């Protein structure tokens, strides 16, 4: 292939670019700020987001968006979700006509509640039908360290999904294809909300019983909303659903879990976010998900309580008591 571009030099974007280069794919990592690109290129390390990982010799780092995507067969969007619409619009004039576009960020656009494939359809309609979503249990630091994992690529275009699967499947990273693009996107977005919830109860000092129950009922909420929007039940029990949910709710590298822990310990959201160098996608996605569920008449009590804690001043322990006091019902 002519090469790949990864747009977004955070931890996950950098990890994907490193992985591609190790697989022998000519790759460019694009950073939004030219000075950041120059610093990464000079040091051959992204010290801010993926310290300790030396960039392969063949990996190029650039701050020039047009040059990064021109003539590339594969373009991976790995910028924060709330910045991706602007990035789509900026990249659109420079994309090769037959390029495969991969969406590697996980979340819902705040305000609109749209999934990234829906935002892509509005900004780059010519590429909408072949868009590919990448999701699953994949902490960046563990991927570049060589720890084995398995993820999913989903697309309405089966051939596009297989092409991306073939390019990215290398050594420690195994990819499966999935036709349920809606379900895969929603799993990736909503698991971050549930990770904040499990972090909150951990910050309160509650034990593993509570966490296990919350993860399980969180999956039920995710599935309800997913089915209402056209997702498939099996997706929520697969890698993009249960796999990524368990990782993000329990893993020490989870930014969203870390936010929840701090909130549970009594810190204000603004203070928590101000001290973070990376983006916790679950914070804006919580608002978007609750609003979307409200429009559809879908009950999401855990997500609703997370929103009340983050944005409405509800005390975390009171929110837990609210959940326990809900009317009794059957599980199914």
Buried (B, 14 or more C-beta within 10 A) or exposed (E): EEBBBBBBBBBBBBBBBBBBBBBEBBBBBBBBEEEBBBBBBEEEBBEBBBEEBEBBEEBBBBBEBEBBBBEBBBBBBBBBBBBBBEBBEBBBEBBBEEBBBBBBBBBBBBEBBBBBBBBBBEBBEEBBEBBBBBBBBBBBBBBBEEEEBBBBBBBBBEEBBBBBBEBBBBEBBBBBBBBBBBBBBBBBBBBBBBBBBBBBBBBBEBEEEBBBBBBEBBBBBBBBBBBBBEBBEEBBBBBBBBBBBBBBBBBEEBBBBBBBBBBBBEBEBEEBEEEEEBBBBBBBBBBBBBBBBEEEEBEBBBBBBBBBBBEEEBEBBEBBEBBEEEEEEEEE
